[in-house]
Amino acid sequence: MFSGIILERAKVEEVKNDGVGRKFWLNVPMAFHRRIKKGASVALNGACFTVLQKSLRAFEVEAMPQTLRLTTAGDWVEGDLLNFEPSLRVGDELGGHFVFGHVDEVCQVDRCLFEGTSTVMCVRASQGVMAMIAPRGSIAIDGVSLTVVSCKETSFRVSLLPETLRATTLGKLKSGSKVNLEIDMLARYAYEFLHKN
């Protein structure tokens, strides 16, 4: 489980196709690298991975075919920077919302607009996913915990502060960029409960 508060980015150092999935070697600053243990969970651009092994400076994860189909991991190449978050520990501050690392859909950025000191990003999503997104609700885009500003039938908007743009990869997104989207789990449960009853 994660919080969606991104404090660092991981750099993709090596990508290997193994015939089944893809393996990635990544590095993060040493303060975070020390927290990573073999078998631990980490979030990379909002997708949960298990650490297979680690070296003095890097760690390895593997994306299985299902992960490659449902996330942007199939597009990652050497040199890419990814939003990185280690799993929450008991006592950690929860500044965002509960993020599980289970990507619901790969969505596309429609456009980015400037609004005062913030940037408003419009993201397109399927109608099935949009049914579980509500204004002022939480959403995770590439692992970043955000608040939904407004919704339409096939898109929603979020407002990004300058600090969010600086500390995450969201500042590099533009029209047409693909992003991993995770719906707030509370919204999902509420939607499923109402529609099953």
C-alpha positions in Angstrom: 0.0 0.0 0.0 1.2 3.5 -0.8 0.2 7.1 -0.2 0.6 8.7 -3.6 3.0 11.3 -2.1 6.1 11.2 -4.4 9.3 12.2 -2.8 11.7 10.9 -5.4 12.0 9.5 -8.9 13.7 6.3 -10.1 15.9 6.2 -13.2 15.6 3.2 -15.5 19.2 1.9 -15.9 18.6 -1.3 -17.9 15.7 -3.0 -19.6 15.7 -6.8 -20.5 13.1 -8.7 -22.4 13.1 -12.3 -21.1 10.5 -13.9 -23.4 7.7 -13.7 -20.9 7.9 -10.2 -19.5 10.4 -7.4 -19.0 12.9 -6.8 -16.3 14.1 -3.4 -15.2 17.1 -2.3 -13.2 16.5 1.1 -11.6 18.3 3.4 -9.2 17.1 5.9 -6.6 19.0 8.1 -4.2 20.8 6.2 -1.5 18.5 7.3 1.3 15.6 5.4 -0.4 17.8 2.6 -1.7 18.6 1.6 1.9 14.9 1.1 2.6 14.5 -1.3 -0.3 14.8 -5.0 0.5 14.5 -8.1 -1.7 10.8 -9.1 -1.8 9.6 -5.6 -0.9 6.9 -3.8 -2.8 7.6 -0.5 -4.6 5.4 1.7 -6.8 6.8 2.9 -10.1 4.5 5.3 -12.0 1.7 4.0 -9.9 2.1 0.3 -10.6 3.1 -2.0 -7.8 6.2 -4.2 -8.3 8.2 -6.7 -6.2 11.9 -6.2 -5.8 13.6 -9.3 -7.2 17.2 -8.4 -6.1 19.3 -5.3 -5.4 22.9 -4.3 -5.9 24.9 -1.6 -4.2 23.3 1.1 -6.3 20.2 -0.4 -8.0 17.3 -2.8 -7.7 15.5 -5.1 -10.2 11.8 -5.6 -10.8 9.9 -7.6 -13.4 6.8 -6.7 -15.3 4.7 -9.8 -16.3 2.5 -9.9 -19.5 -0.6 -8.7 -17.5 1.3 -5.7 -16.2 2.6 -4.9 -19.6 -1.0 -5.0 -21.0 -2.6 -2.9 -18.2 0.1 -0.3 -17.6 2.6 1.9 -19.4 5.5 -0.4 -18.3 5.8 -1.7 -21.9 6.9 1.8 -23.0 9.6 2.3 -20.4 13.1 2.6 -21.8 16.6 3.2 -20.4 17.0 6.7 -19.1 13.3 7.2 -18.2 12.5 8.8 -14.9 9.6 7.2 -13.0 7.6 8.3 -10.0 8.9 6.1 -7.1 7.4 5.3 -3.8 8.4 2.6 -1.3 5.5 0.8 0.5 4.1 2.5 3.6 5.4 1.4 7.0 3.4 1.5 10.2 3.7 5.1 11.5 4.4 6.7 8.2 2.5 9.9 7.5 -0.4 9.5 5.1 -0.5 12.8 3.2 -2.3 11.7 0.1 -4.8 8.8 0.0 -4.5 5.0 0.1 -3.0 3.9 -3.3 -2.7 0.2 -4.0 -0.6 0.1 -7.1 -3.4 -1.6 -9.1 -3.7 0.3 -12.3 -7.2 0.5 -13.6 -6.5 1.9 -17.1 -3.9 3.5 -19.2 -5.4 6.9 -20.1 -4.4 9.8 -22.3 -3.7 13.4 -21.4 -6.0 15.5 -23.6 -4.5 18.9 -22.8 -2.9 21.1 -20.1 -4.1 24.6 -19.3 -2.5 27.3 -17.2 -4.7 28.7 -14.4 -2.9 31.2 -12.2 0.1 29.5 -10.6 -1.3 26.0 -11.2 -1.7 23.8 -14.3 -5.0 22.1 -15.0 -4.6 18.8 -16.8 -7.5 17.2 -18.7 -7.4 13.4 -18.9 -9.5 11.1 -21.1 -10.8 7.9 -19.6 -13.4 5.2 -20.6 -17.0 5.6 -19.5 -16.7 2.6 -17.2 -13.8 4.2 -15.3 -15.5 7.7 -15.4 -18.5 6.2 -13.6 -16.3 5.8 -10.5 -14.7 9.2 -10.6 -16.3 12.1 -8.8 -15.5 15.8 -8.3 -13.4 16.5 -5.2 -12.6 12.8 -5.0 -9.1 11.3 -5.0 -7.4 9.8 -8.0 -3.8 8.5 -8.7 -2.2 9.5 -11.9 1.2 7.8 -12.5 1.2 7.1 -8.7 0.6 10.7 -7.7 -2.3 11.4 -5.3 -4.5 14.1 -6.8 -7.9 15.7 -6.3 -10.4 15.7 -9.1 -11.6 19.2 -10.0 -14.4 18.4 -12.4 -15.7 15.6 -14.6 -17.4 15.1 -18.0 -18.7 12.0 -19.6 -15.3 10.8 -20.9 -12.8 13.0 -19.2 -11.8 14.7 -15.9 -9.6 17.5 -14.7 -7.0 17.8 -12.0 -5.1 20.8 -10.8 -1.3 20.5 -10.4 0.7 22.8 -8.2 4.2 24.0 -9.2 5.7 21.7 -6.5 3.9 18.7 -7.9 5.2 19.5 -11.3 8.7 19.9 -9.9 8.8 16.8 -7.7 7.1 14.3 -10.0 7.1 13.3 -13.7 3.8 15.0 -14.3 5.6 18.2 -15.3 6.8 16.4 -18.5 3.4 15.3 -19.6 1.8 16.9 -22.7 -1.2 16.3 -25.0 -1.2 12.7 -26.0 1.0 11.4 -23.1 -0.2 8.0 -21.7 -0.6 7.7 -17.9 -1.4 5.0 -15.4 -4.7 5.7 -13.6 -5.9 4.2 -10.4 -9.4 5.0 -9.0 -9.8 5.6 -5.3 -10.5 2.3 -3.8 -13.3 3.7 -1.6 -15.1 5.1 -4.6 -14.7 1.7 -6.3 -16.2 -0.2 -3.4 -19.1 2.3 -3.1 -19.9 2.0 -6.8 -19.8 -1.8 -6.8 -21.9 -2.0 -3.7 -24.6 0.3 -5.2 -24.7 -1.5 -8.5 -24.8 -5.0 -7.0 -27.7 -4.0 -4.7 
